[in-house]
Amino acid sequence: MAKKLVIVESPAKARTINKYLGKEFQVEASMGHVRDLPSSRFGVDFDNQFEPTYEIIARAKKTVTKLKKLAQERESIYLAPDPDREGEAISWHLKEIFEPENKKIYRVTFNEITKSAILEAFEKPRDINMNLVDAQQARRILDRIVGYKISPLLWKKVAQGLSAGRVQTVALRLIIDREKEINAFKPTEYWQIKAHLVSEKKENAGKVLVAKLDKIDGKKAEISTGDTASHLVNDIEKQAFTVVDISEKQKKRKPQAPFTTSKLQQEAYTRLKFSAQRTMRIAQHLYEGIDIGEEGSVGLITYMRTDSVNVSKAAQDAVRKFIKAQYGDKFLPKKPNVYKSKKSAQEAHEAVRPTDPGRDPQSIKQYLSDEEYKLYELIWRKFIASQMEPAIDNVTSIDISAGKRYMFRAAGSRNIFKGFLACYEDPESTDSDKDDDPNDKKENQDLPHLALNEIMTLEKLLHTQHFTKPPARFNDASLVKTLEELGIGRPSTYAPTIQTIIVRNYVERKSGVLHPTEMGTIVTTLLVETFTTIFDYKFTAEMEEELDKVEEGTLEWRKVLADFYAPFVKQLSAAESTMKNVKREAVKTEFKCDVCGKIMVEKWGRFGKFLACSGFPQCRYTAPMPTGYRCPEETCDGDLVKRQSKNRRTFYGCSNYPECKYVTNRLPKKSSEDDEGNPDAES
């Protein structure tokens, strides 16, 4: 019988680790957290320095019973959950459960599930890091305070079943503030003038140079009306075009650092269209172990929740060996590329990288699902490229005068050394937050070979109208990037935060873009107006910094809670009387109750507006809000109403269901006028 019990979170992780340890070890899974604050009551004693009361989670009771029985039969217990706050907290809760058994209990951590990493971790076990546990406890209790105290207020003032969250509400506020910017945006008209020019040289035959009007009388060309553009075109057409400056230089494009959690989520969304949650689910599989044939279950990537770009010496050596063999010496820097993590990052952690750089994606493709292969390839290529030489481009800029007043400019670049691009396409071309007007981007063209003072022939002169664009709505990638830049949340919270606001019907994902619902807007507006501090961007970021200090051991976790709770209670008390009562604002409609004939009124529920009989509580008839669109089925006289599927996806169905089963994801188009007021209409 095995003498030592090892506990991890998941069966997949247990299977992978089990094959690296000898017969003395038995590896079991806790299936995640085993204890938490009670679900039926608050569970925090404010009169006793915020002392929490923990209970075994209902779904974990059988698992805990099994683990306790196994612990009684073993000499020692090794706790091996993930190397972060949550993993440390799981370990501590397990230790609390096992301590009456009077067993030797050790904590082991590793950033990757490979034989060498596992064996090294078990050679150097340690005690539970209570700073990490305290940081997790503080976060959990803070979230409990906000959720348990504010949610009932929303039930009273808006609708039953609503909820607030310390971080989720701030993330939602970002989306709503962006929506306000979009609605308030007034487009500005501007015009561009481009000249199509040709050279008389034979070597340039067939090549057209496109140059944009850059300056007028030495100042930046700003053309606001069509009349001005037409007047300028008429004048420019009379001018002689002469090459006055040719600038050539080499530009190095350095590879980016290997992935952190946020960068992985951003690029997985941009390149693969994976949501943040989907990315983390797939990454979890790759980390915990995939069966790759004769090798059995193998952890393919390092731990995927990290804000560090640190890379171990062994990984550096392995990837440099691979680059030299695969690409050659000229692609390998003399020294390893070193990247700097942000100040709050844990340097003990590593970036997200393949555990074996030599295990290229193609060699294991047959063992991976399509989504696993795509994400592994993204992580693998990013890491290989991060240790390669920069790419080198030859960048050329040509200035061409048109008479004395006008200056046109053309630009182009040509890659002369691929460097890291041999492995990974230019990350600059995939930035998730580039919302610039494409007409403003520099022309990147195959430039003809020109000489100074060369006369160019004007083939045609085009003037085109454009309008400035509003800021883009957030998608998963740009929201994660903004949260990280503002210091809101941490690697483990980005994906669940986005998922939470979608599940709670505060946000809808349409064509990959996050749209706030009317309910989300109302709830967030009320909360931000009433709790001016708690849901402030800066305040939320400062709370994250304080939790980091708890983790570092420089700040006591109970003090963080005390400092937060005192002003919070005052705001909560004031909110009881000052927060607007949306429930009482029942708006009468033109519809009549199908049961009693009384007027129907608009009311709010957990999933948005609905119609309710004004005779409530005597009559409890309710109906979905009509959209104003008739059911397109010829034999049906019903209306289309907004509904939600079990997985929270919005769709539209006939009000005569189940007699009529017509459904659609988007409302049918009536007319262009209707379309302007209805973002869900088909185009």
PEQUI-V307141 format. One record per residue. RES is the residue in three letters. NEAR is the number of other ideal C-beta (glycine too) atoms within 10 Angstrom. Layout:
RES NEAR
RES NEAR
This chain:
MET 7
ALA 16
LYS 12
LYS 18
LEU 23
VAL 24
ILE 25
VAL 27
GLU 21
SER 19
PRO 14
ALA 20
LYS 22
ALA 21
ARG 17
THR 25
ILE 25
ASN 18
LYS 14
TYR 18
LEU 18
GLY 9
LYS 8
GLU 12
PHE 18
GLN 18
VAL 22
GLU 17
ALA 18
SER 24
MET 16
GLY 14
HIS 18
VAL 22
ARG 18
ASP 17
LEU 18
PRO 14
SER 9
SER 6
ARG 10
PHE 15
GLY 18
VAL 19
ASP 11
PHE 13
ASP 6
ASN 8
GLN 12
PHE 22
GLU 12
PRO 17
THR 11
TYR 17
GLU 15
ILE 16
ILE 18
ALA 8
ARG 11
ALA 20
LYS 12
LYS 10
THR 18
VAL 19
THR 11
LYS 12
LEU 21
LYS 14
LYS 9
LEU 15
ALA 20
GLN 11
GLU 12
ARG 21
GLU 11
SER 16
ILE 21
TYR 22
LEU 25
ALA 27
PRO 26
ASP 24
PRO 23
ASP 21
ARG 25
GLU 19
GLY 22
GLU 25
ALA 23
ILE 24
SER 26
TRP 22
HIS 24
LEU 25
LYS 18
GLU 14
ILE 19
PHE 21
GLU 10
PRO 9
GLU 13
ASN 7
LYS 16
LYS 11
ILE 22
TYR 20
ARG 23
VAL 21
THR 22
PHE 20
ASN 25
GLU 21
ILE 26
THR 19
LYS 14
SER 12
ALA 19
ILE 22
LEU 13
GLU 12
ALA 21
PHE 20
GLU 8
LYS 9
PRO 16
ARG 10
ASP 9
ILE 18
ASN 18
MET 13
ASN 18
LEU 24
VAL 21
ASP 23
ALA 27
GLN 24
GLN 22
ALA 25
ARG 25
ARG 19
ILE 23
LEU 23
ASP 15
ARG 19
ILE 22
VAL 24
GLY 15
TYR 16
LYS 17
ILE 26
SER 15
PRO 14
LEU 19
LEU 21
TRP 15
LYS 13
LYS 21
VAL 21
ALA 21
GLN 12
GLY 13
LEU 22
SER 19
ALA 24
GLY 21
ARG 22
VAL 24
GLN 25
THR 25
VAL 25
ALA 28
LEU 29
ARG 21
LEU 20
ILE 23
ILE 21
ASP 14
ARG 20
GLU 19
LYS 12
GLU 12
ILE 13
ASN 8
ALA 8
PHE 12
LYS 7
PRO 10
THR 10
GLU 12
TYR 19
TRP 21
GLN 17
ILE 22
LYS 18
ALA 25
HIS 15
LEU 26
VAL 17
SER 20
GLU 10
LYS 13
LYS 6
GLU 8
ASN 17
ALA 10
GLY 6
LYS 16
VAL 14
LEU 25
VAL 16
ALA 23
LYS 17
LEU 23
ASP 15
LYS 15
ILE 16
ASP 9
GLY 7
LYS 8
LYS 7
ALA 19
GLU 9
ILE 20
SER 11
THR 12
GLY 13
ASP 10
THR 13
ALA 20
SER 12
HIS 12
LEU 20
VAL 16
ASN 10
ASP 13
ILE 21
GLU 12
LYS 9
GLN 15
ALA 11
PHE 22
THR 15
VAL 20
VAL 14
ASP 12
ILE 16
SER 10
GLU 10
LYS 9
GLN 11
LYS 11
LYS 11
ARG 18
LYS 14
PRO 25
GLN 19
ALA 20
PRO 29
PHE 26
THR 24
THR 27
SER 22
LYS 22
LEU 28
GLN 31
GLN 27
GLU 22
ALA 26
TYR 23
THR 20
ARG 17
LEU 16
LYS 12
PHE 24
SER 21
ALA 25
GLN 18
ARG 19
THR 27
MET 23
ARG 14
ILE 22
ALA 28
GLN 18
HIS 20
LEU 23
TYR 26
GLU 24
GLY 23
ILE 22
ASP 13
ILE 16
GLY 9
GLU 5
GLU 12
GLY 13
SER 19
VAL 21
GLY 27
LEU 28
ILE 26
THR 29
TYR 25
MET 25
ARG 25
THR 29
ASP 19
SER 24
VAL 24
ASN 20
VAL 22
SER 15
LYS 8
ALA 11
ALA 24
GLN 16
ASP 12
ALA 17
VAL 26
ARG 18
LYS 13
PHE 19
ILE 23
LYS 13
ALA 10
GLN 15
TYR 18
GLY 10
ASP 9
LYS 9
PHE 20
LEU 20
PRO 14
LYS 6
LYS 8
PRO 15
ASN 21
VAL 11
TYR 16
LYS 9
SER 17
LYS 11
LYS 7
SER 15
ALA 18
GLN 18
GLU 9
ALA 11
HIS 22
GLU 20
ALA 29
VAL 28
ARG 26
PRO 28
THR 20
ASP 18
PRO 21
GLY 12
ARG 17
ASP 17
PRO 19
GLN 10
SER 10
ILE 19
LYS 13
GLN 9
TYR 15
LEU 20
SER 11
ASP 8
GLU 16
GLU 19
TYR 18
LYS 17
LEU 28
TYR 24
GLU 18
LEU 21
ILE 26
TRP 23
ARG 17
LYS 25
PHE 25
ILE 25
ALA 24
SER 24
GLN 26
MET 24
GLU 22
PRO 16
ALA 21
ILE 15
ASP 21
ASN 14
VAL 15
THR 18
SER 16
ILE 24
ASP 17
ILE 24
SER 18
ALA 24
GLY 13
LYS 8
ARG 14
TYR 21
MET 21
PHE 25
ARG 17
ALA 24
ALA 16
GLY 19
SER 17
ARG 11
ASN 13
ILE 11
PHE 17
LYS 14
GLY 23
PHE 27
LEU 19
ALA 17
CYS 21
TYR 19
GLU 12
ASP 14
PRO 18
GLU 9
SER 8
THR 13
ASP 14
SER 20
ASP 16
LYS 13
ASP 12
ASP 10
ASP 12
PRO 8
ASN 13
ASP 12
LYS 9
LYS 13
GLU 14
ASN 12
GLN 16
ASP 9
LEU 21
PRO 21
HIS 12
LEU 20
ALA 9
LEU 10
ASN 8
GLU 19
ILE 12
MET 25
THR 11
LEU 16
GLU 12
LYS 10
LEU 17
LEU 12
HIS 17
THR 12
GLN 13
HIS 16
PHE 12
THR 12
LYS 15
PRO 16
PRO 13
ALA 15
ARG 20
PHE 25
ASN 23
ASP 28
ALA 27
SER 24
LEU 27
VAL 28
LYS 21
THR 17
LEU 25
GLU 21
GLU 10
LEU 16
GLY 18
ILE 23
GLY 24
ARG 24
PRO 25
SER 21
THR 19
TYR 28
ALA 24
PRO 16
THR 24
ILE 28
GLN 19
THR 19
ILE 24
ILE 20
VAL 12
ARG 22
ASN 21
TYR 27
VAL 27
GLU 18
ARG 16
LYS 14
SER 8
GLY 12
VAL 14
LEU 25
HIS 17
PRO 25
THR 21
GLU 13
MET 22
GLY 25
THR 17
ILE 23
VAL 27
THR 25
THR 14
LEU 20
LEU 24
VAL 18
GLU 13
THR 20
PHE 23
THR 11
THR 12
ILE 24
PHE 23
ASP 14
TYR 16
LYS 11
PHE 15
THR 22
ALA 17
GLU 12
MET 22
GLU 18
GLU 12
GLU 21
LEU 21
ASP 18
LYS 17
VAL 24
GLU 25
GLU 13
GLY 13
THR 10
LEU 20
GLU 14
TRP 25
ARG 16
LYS 14
VAL 22
LEU 21
ALA 13
ASP 13
PHE 22
TYR 18
ALA 9
PRO 12
PHE 19
VAL 13
LYS 10
GLN 16
LEU 18
SER 10
ALA 12
ALA 18
GLU 11
SER 6
THR 10
MET 19
LYS 14
ASN 10
VAL 17
LYS 14
ARG 7
GLU 11
ALA 16
VAL 8
LYS 10
THR 15
GLU 7
PHE 16
LYS 13
CYS 20
ASP 10
VAL 11
CYS 12
GLY 10
LYS 15
ILE 14
MET 23
VAL 19
GLU 15
LYS 20
TRP 22
GLY 16
ARG 16
PHE 18
GLY 18
LYS 18
PHE 19
LEU 19
ALA 21
CYS 24
SER 17
GLY 17
PHE 15
PRO 6
GLN 8
CYS 15
ARG 10
TYR 15
THR 14
ALA 16
PRO 19
MET 18
PRO 17
THR 17
GLY 12
TYR 19
ARG 16
CYS 22
PRO 11
GLU 13
GLU 5
THR 6
CYS 16
ASP 11
GLY 17
ASP 19
LEU 23
VAL 20
LYS 18
ARG 16
GLN 13
SER 9
LYS 5
ASN 7
ARG 15
ARG 12
THR 19
PHE 13
TYR 21
GLY 19
CYS 23
SER 19
ASN 16
TYR 15
PRO 7
GLU 9
CYS 16
LYS 11
TYR 15
VAL 13
THR 16
ASN 11
ARG 16
LEU 19
PRO 15
LYS 13
LYS 14
SER 8
SER 9
GLU 8
ASP 14
ASP 15
GLU 9
GLY 8
ASN 16
PRO 11
ASP 17
ALA 18
GLU 12
SER 7
